[in-house]
Amino acid sequence: MTTQTVIILLVIGLIAGILSGFVGVGGGVVIVPALIYFLGLTQHQAQGTSLFILLLPVGLLAVNNYSKTGNINWTYGIIIALAFIVGGYFGSKISLRISPGKVKFVFGILMAYVAFRFLMSGYSALSNEK
């Protein structure tokens, strides 16, 4: 592994960590595209790596900070986490059975839709602040 690769990985991690702690995004929105475009991983490799990355740091550090300030709904979290385990298992099975290009296309549509909704919601909120 080259020094340049290590630096790219550190920058990706830092940006994803900051955005994850700041607005709750990081894995799919930052890490997956960065691994694909800057390091040449496939869609499947980037997704698997992103999931691996999120296991420990999110579970320990970021959650601890939000917990200390009472900003976690534990009941909702537990229910979603249980469904997430099942969904993650089946989602990965489905993803690995279809081409990375199709997965990337679906991923792009999802990101565009979410981005559009957030832009409209943010614009509306800014308009109401006046």
Buried (B, 14 or more C-beta within 10 A) or exposed (E): EEEEEEEBBEEBBEBBBEBBBEEEBBBBBBBBBBBBEEBEBBBBBBBBBBBEBBEEBBEEEBBEEEEEEEEBEEEEEEEEEEEEEEEEEEEBEEBEEEEBEEBBEEBEEEBEEEEEEEEEEEEEEEEEEE
